[in-house]
Amino acid sequence: MASETPAKRQKSSKDVPYRLIYWPGLPGRGEHIRLALEEAGAEYVDTAHLEDGINDVLAYNSGEQPKDETNIPLFAPPFLQHGDLVISQTPNILLYLGPRLGLVTDLENDPDGLYRINSLVLTALDGLSNEPHDCHHPIATGLYYEDQKEESKRKAEDYVKNRLPKFLGYFQRVLESKASGDGPWLYGGKLTYADLVLFQCLDGLMFMFPKATTKLEREGKHGKVFALHKAVAERPRIESYLESSRRQKYSNGVYRYYEELDFEG
């Protein structure tokens, strides 16, 4: 029998600032969320830049937070707090933010567009974020890179030779499709949060595998993908963000540079 007590209504007004709860010192998976907030000019707090911000991450990570009757315990950052709502998982957070930040197509005339955009995001994160992470941690995330270096070499060489061109080829096909519309964007002729995700993935790969990405760009088979990266980087708010101290440098996160893994493909 359903409870007779009505569920507490989430307070997530557009007037309430967003709070991104993520590790300091690396862009990581939280960067996709930062880019969306920055492109939209949204008001937000990033715990990565707070002196004691890591305590927020640890509190949510350990289950000490959130403490209420509506939010579920969370597993791993990034976390987004908006009013009374606290959610996790990068694509889930973006699915929530996209319509609120105007980073989707016209949902009134294209109600299914949100799910097409989400499909693009999930594909990019699978092949251009999760798989690259496994290149330096192919056996176990709990082991140091130095403990799995030989396996990492095999994984990275296969990735840049086979998997990276396959995923870039897919996004090239999307950009060449009628659904892409006019301009450099993935869907509907309008910048969406899927474009920001693809930008960040490619940007990280250009840091992690400069030889392979330089070769692929030179060959010209994925020209529209690299053009999208350039177009996003030239967006006024994104350009300003990339040049600011808010944009954290790549280090020991998802995208890492190891000379021995820098295969040309």
C-alpha positions as CSV (number, residue, x, y, z in Angstrom):
1,M,0.0,0.0,0.0
2,A,1.4,3.4,-0.9
3,S,2.4,5.7,1.9
4,E,-0.3,8.3,2.7
5,T,2.5,10.9,3.4
6,P,3.1,12.9,0.2
7,A,6.7,12.8,-1.1
8,K,8.8,15.8,-0.3
9,R,8.9,18.1,-3.3
10,Q,12.3,18.7,-4.7
11,K,13.4,22.4,-4.5
12,S,15.4,22.8,-7.7
13,S,14.4,26.2,-8.9
14,K,16.4,27.7,-11.8
15,D,17.2,30.5,-9.4
16,V,19.1,28.2,-7.0
17,P,22.9,28.0,-7.8
18,Y,24.3,24.6,-8.9
19,R,26.9,22.9,-6.7
20,L,29.4,20.5,-8.4
21,I,31.1,18.2,-6.0
22,Y,34.2,16.7,-7.5
23,W,37.8,15.9,-6.8
24,P,40.3,18.8,-7.0
25,G,43.5,18.7,-9.1
26,L,42.2,17.2,-12.3
27,P,39.5,17.7,-14.9
28,G,38.2,14.2,-14.7
29,R,34.6,13.3,-15.4
30,G,33.4,16.4,-13.7
31,E,34.8,18.5,-16.6
32,H,31.9,17.6,-18.9
33,I,29.5,19.2,-16.3
34,R,31.8,22.2,-15.9
35,L,31.7,22.9,-19.6
36,A,27.9,22.8,-19.7
37,L,27.7,25.2,-16.8
38,E,30.3,27.5,-18.3
39,E,28.7,27.5,-21.8
40,A,25.4,28.4,-20.3
41,G,26.8,31.1,-18.0
42,A,25.2,29.4,-15.1
43,E,25.8,30.3,-11.5
44,Y,27.6,27.4,-9.8
45,V,30.0,26.4,-7.0
46,D,32.8,24.0,-7.8
47,T,34.1,22.3,-4.7
48,A,37.4,21.5,-6.6
49,H,38.3,25.2,-6.0
50,L,37.3,25.4,-2.4
51,E,39.9,25.1,0.3
52,D,38.0,22.4,2.1
53,G,36.1,21.2,-0.9
54,I,37.5,17.7,-0.8
55,N,35.7,17.2,2.5
56,D,32.4,17.5,0.6
57,V,33.5,14.8,-1.9
58,L,34.6,12.5,0.9
59,A,31.3,13.0,2.8
60,Y,29.2,12.0,-0.2
61,N,31.6,9.3,-1.2
62,S,31.5,7.6,2.3
63,G,27.7,7.9,2.6
64,E,27.7,10.5,5.3
65,Q,25.8,12.7,2.9
66,P,23.1,13.2,1.8
67,K,21.1,12.9,5.0
68,D,17.4,13.2,4.0
69,E,14.4,11.1,3.2
70,T,14.4,11.5,-0.6
71,N,17.9,11.3,-2.0
72,I,19.6,7.9,-2.4
73,P,23.1,7.2,-1.1
74,L,25.6,8.0,-3.8
75,F,28.5,5.9,-5.1
76,A,31.2,8.0,-6.7
77,P,31.6,11.6,-8.0
78,P,30.8,13.8,-9.8
79,F,27.8,14.7,-7.7
80,L,25.5,17.6,-8.5
81,Q,23.4,19.4,-5.9
82,H,20.6,21.6,-7.0
83,G,18.2,22.7,-4.3
84,D,17.2,19.6,-2.4
85,L,18.2,17.3,-5.3
86,V,21.5,15.5,-5.2
87,I,22.4,13.2,-8.2
88,S,25.4,11.4,-9.6
89,Q,26.7,9.9,-12.8
90,T,28.0,12.3,-15.5
91,P,25.5,11.4,-18.2
92,N,22.6,11.5,-15.7
93,I,23.7,14.9,-14.5
94,L,23.9,16.2,-18.0
95,L,20.5,14.8,-18.8
96,Y,19.2,16.8,-16.0
97,L,21.1,20.0,-16.8
98,G,20.7,20.0,-20.6
99,P,17.1,21.2,-20.8
100,R,17.6,23.6,-17.9
101,L,20.7,25.2,-19.4
102,G,19.3,25.4,-22.9
103,L,21.8,22.9,-24.2
104,V,19.3,20.8,-26.1
105,T,17.2,21.3,-29.2
106,D,13.6,22.6,-29.1
107,L,12.0,19.8,-27.1
108,E,8.5,21.1,-27.7
109,N,8.8,20.4,-31.4
110,D,11.3,17.5,-31.0
111,P,10.5,15.7,-27.7
112,D,12.6,12.7,-28.7
113,G,15.7,14.8,-29.3
114,L,16.8,14.6,-25.7
115,Y,17.2,10.9,-26.0
116,R,19.1,11.1,-29.3
117,I,21.5,13.6,-27.6
118,N,21.8,11.3,-24.6
119,S,22.7,8.4,-26.9
120,L,25.5,10.5,-28.4
121,V,26.8,11.3,-25.0
122,L,26.7,7.7,-23.8
123,T,28.6,6.6,-26.9
124,A,31.3,9.2,-26.5
125,L,31.8,8.5,-22.8
126,D,32.0,4.7,-23.5
127,G,34.5,4.8,-26.3
128,L,36.4,8.1,-25.8
129,S,36.5,8.3,-22.0
130,N,36.0,4.9,-20.4
131,E,38.2,3.0,-22.9
132,P,41.1,5.5,-22.7
133,H,41.0,5.2,-18.9
134,D,41.4,1.4,-19.3
135,C,44.5,2.0,-21.4
136,H,46.5,2.9,-18.3
137,H,44.5,0.7,-15.9
138,P,43.7,-2.4,-18.0
139,I,43.8,-4.9,-15.2
140,A,42.6,-3.2,-12.0
141,T,41.8,0.4,-11.0
142,G,43.2,-0.5,-7.6
143,L,46.7,-1.2,-9.0
144,Y,49.2,1.5,-9.8
145,Y,50.0,2.1,-13.5
146,E,53.5,0.8,-12.9
147,D,52.1,-2.5,-11.8
148,Q,50.4,-3.0,-15.1
149,K,52.6,-1.2,-17.5
150,E,53.2,-4.0,-20.0
151,E,49.5,-4.7,-20.2
152,S,48.8,-1.0,-20.7
153,K,51.1,-0.9,-23.7
154,R,49.2,-3.7,-25.4
155,K,45.9,-2.1,-24.5
156,A,46.9,1.4,-25.7
157,E,48.4,0.2,-28.9
158,D,45.2,-1.7,-29.8
159,Y,43.1,1.3,-28.8
160,V,44.8,3.8,-31.0
161,K,45.0,1.4,-33.9
162,N,41.5,0.0,-33.8
163,R,39.1,1.5,-31.3
164,L,39.9,5.2,-31.6
165,P,39.4,5.4,-35.4
166,K,36.2,3.4,-35.0
167,F,34.6,5.8,-32.6
168,L,35.8,8.9,-34.4
169,G,34.5,7.3,-37.6
170,Y,31.1,7.0,-36.0
171,F,30.9,10.6,-35.0
172,Q,32.1,11.6,-38.4
173,R,29.1,9.7,-39.8
174,V,26.8,11.5,-37.3
175,L,28.1,14.9,-38.4
176,E,27.6,13.9,-42.1
177,S,24.0,12.8,-41.5
178,K,20.9,14.8,-42.2
179,A,20.1,14.7,-38.5
180,S,23.2,16.8,-37.8
181,G,21.6,19.8,-39.6
182,D,23.5,22.9,-40.6
183,G,26.7,24.0,-38.9
184,P,29.4,21.9,-37.1
185,W,27.1,20.4,-34.4
186,L,26.1,16.8,-33.9
187,Y,22.3,17.1,-33.8
188,G,19.6,19.5,-35.0
189,G,21.9,22.3,-36.2
190,K,22.4,23.6,-32.7
191,L,25.1,23.2,-30.0
192,T,24.0,20.8,-27.4
193,Y,25.7,19.2,-24.4
194,A,26.6,16.3,-26.6
195,D,29.0,18.6,-28.5
196,L,30.6,19.7,-25.3
197,V,31.1,16.1,-24.2
198,L,32.7,15.1,-27.6
199,F,34.9,18.2,-27.4
200,Q,36.2,17.2,-23.9
201,C,36.7,13.6,-24.9
202,L,38.7,14.6,-28.0
203,D,40.6,17.2,-26.1
204,G,41.7,14.7,-23.5
205,L,42.7,12.2,-26.2
206,M,44.8,14.9,-27.9
207,F,46.7,15.2,-24.7
208,M,46.9,11.5,-24.0
209,F,47.7,10.3,-27.5
210,P,49.2,13.3,-29.4
211,K,50.8,11.1,-32.1
212,A,47.7,9.2,-32.9
213,T,45.3,12.1,-32.9
214,T,47.7,14.2,-35.0
215,K,48.0,11.4,-37.5
216,L,44.2,11.0,-37.6
217,E,43.6,14.7,-38.1
218,R,46.3,14.9,-40.8
219,E,44.7,12.0,-42.7
220,G,41.4,14.0,-43.0
221,K,38.9,11.1,-42.6
222,H,37.5,12.6,-39.4
223,G,37.6,16.3,-40.4
224,K,34.2,17.2,-39.1
225,V,35.0,15.8,-35.7
226,F,38.2,17.9,-35.4
227,A,36.3,20.9,-36.8
228,L,33.7,20.5,-34.0
229,H,36.5,20.5,-31.4
230,K,37.7,23.8,-32.8
231,A,34.2,25.3,-33.0
232,V,33.6,24.5,-29.3
233,A,36.9,25.9,-28.2
234,E,36.1,29.2,-30.0
235,R,32.8,29.7,-28.2
236,P,33.2,32.9,-26.3
237,R,32.4,31.5,-22.8
238,I,34.3,28.3,-23.5
239,E,37.3,30.1,-24.8
240,S,37.3,32.3,-21.7
241,Y,37.0,29.3,-19.4
242,L,39.8,27.4,-21.1
243,E,42.1,30.3,-20.6
244,S,41.1,30.7,-16.9
245,S,42.4,29.1,-13.7
246,R,39.1,27.3,-13.4
247,R,40.2,24.9,-16.2
248,Q,42.3,22.4,-14.4
249,K,45.3,20.8,-16.2
250,Y,45.4,17.2,-17.2
251,S,47.3,15.1,-14.7
252,N,46.5,11.7,-13.2
253,G,42.9,11.5,-14.2
254,V,41.1,9.8,-17.0
255,Y,43.5,11.3,-19.6
256,R,47.1,10.8,-18.8
257,Y,50.2,11.1,-20.9
258,Y,52.8,8.3,-20.8
259,E,55.5,8.5,-23.4
260,E,55.6,4.7,-23.7
261,L,51.8,4.7,-24.5
262,D,52.0,7.4,-27.1
263,F,51.6,5.2,-30.2
264,E,50.9,6.6,-33.6
265,G,48.5,3.9,-34.5
